[in-house]
């Protein structure tokens, strides 16, 4: 079981976002994808769950070609994938408990009591117990993000895709989310892909880090290999030194 | 020199693209009808929102339309035509034209704009993507209950509007035109055929289909944040208004023979 992107091309109108992107995420690994804004990170992530289809190339999850699955098979596959959205994407008109329980309602034969129990358990995990009856608008940005996290893990997926899970959070909440990502991998063996700009988080949670630049993989290696990387573009990004990146451009 | 040609070409491509996307959405919606477990639980709520909550505005429009129709009929007939024809004109016009069309136009603003804005906001805040990742078919979950509710409830609202419009015409005839209710009802019955009611129902059902599906279509294809939501809301109202007027002519040409 793994996630594989092979030679993926994607353009929106005349703007080419992904250029022959090839990347493999092995079973049980947590891989962070870093890169500047507009480098195609979120686009790549959306391909992994079939929210976008490649113009060319193939995307495999669990050995299934995502871009060629019919709608029902795709929904079946998505039951094994949790997706944490950048701005949580909670349903405005529903309470937090209803939001977290949405995915569970799609599981056949799951009773309402079992759903309530799982919802409470997931909210406890993200330190949001007591917010069940609140609406998303009544929560802070960090709480909404954690509620989105709870919704994504509720179905106990085999794969977790995180789109900037810590952006905009305070350092303490960031550490809590990082800890959860690590626990998902270590304790439950979940395969994770994390889109992030936060290098501290990336080093803390990742087995491997890949850097996207101009729609392609510029670097792919362990956190230690990234620290030792001599590529000025990669170093410039990691160290926040644009002058290094300018040398290459 | 080439600019106007290019502009026309781009616009044509955009329109053809939109028609294609609308076709895909229609096919997806037809397929999604099978997924009753996703749309059925939301149907009653949407019927209340689209239908019941629209009754006040529809009745408001119908009330004044009935009054004006009676007064204008009296003004036009000027003694040359027997006054009981006021009942004929009010009844026929409300049922065949103004009841369905004015209600349809009023609801394209209220219902169509609401649907486009709601689904558009869900699109730009990734809530529709979230539905997909949670294995919900967003077409079955969002589009189908709204469209079915529109097709069912528009005729109900229009029949209520027709009835109030005619009643308002009757009241005006009695109070302002010195007519008896007997005279008005005589005129109302004179050329009445039950088909008129069916015509009103068929027309308003297609208006319901138009307003809800156009609202869903534009909402689904919203891009560009809050500004994009505003843009698609306006487009949804403009396009559904245009389709309602075209459908009005189409039904008159095909069903009134």
Boltz contact constraints between the chains, C-beta under 6 A:
constraints:
  - contact:
      token1: [A, 49]
      token2: [B, 133]
      max_distance: 6.0
  - contact:
      token1: [A, 51]
      token2: [B, 129]
      max_distance: 6.0
  - contact:
      token1: [A, 51]
      token2: [B, 132]
      max_distance: 6.0
  - contact:
      token1: [A, 75]
      token2: [B, 135]
      max_distance: 6.0
  - contact:
      token1: [A, 78]
      token2: [B, 133]
      max_distance: 6.0
  - contact:
      token1: [A, 78]
      token2: [B, 135]
      max_distance: 6.0
  - contact:
      token1: [A, 79]
      token2: [B, 135]
      max_distance: 6.0
  - contact:
      token1: [A, 83]
      token2: [B, 133]
      max_distance: 6.0
  - contact:
      token1: [A, 85]
      token2: [B, 126]
      max_distance: 6.0
  - contact:
      token1: [A, 89]
      token2: [B, 126]
      max_distance: 6.0
  - contact:
      token1: [A, 89]
      token2: [B, 127]
      max_distance: 6.0
  - contact:
      token1: [A, 89]
      token2: [B, 130]
      max_distance: 6.0
  - contact:
      token1: [A, 91]
      token2: [B, 127]
      max_distance: 6.0
  - contact:
      token1: [A, 102]
      token2: [B, 134]
      max_distance: 6.0
  - contact:
      token1: [A, 103]
      token2: [B, 134]
      max_distance: 6.0
  - contact:
      token1: [A, 106]
      token2: [B, 135]
      max_distance: 6.0
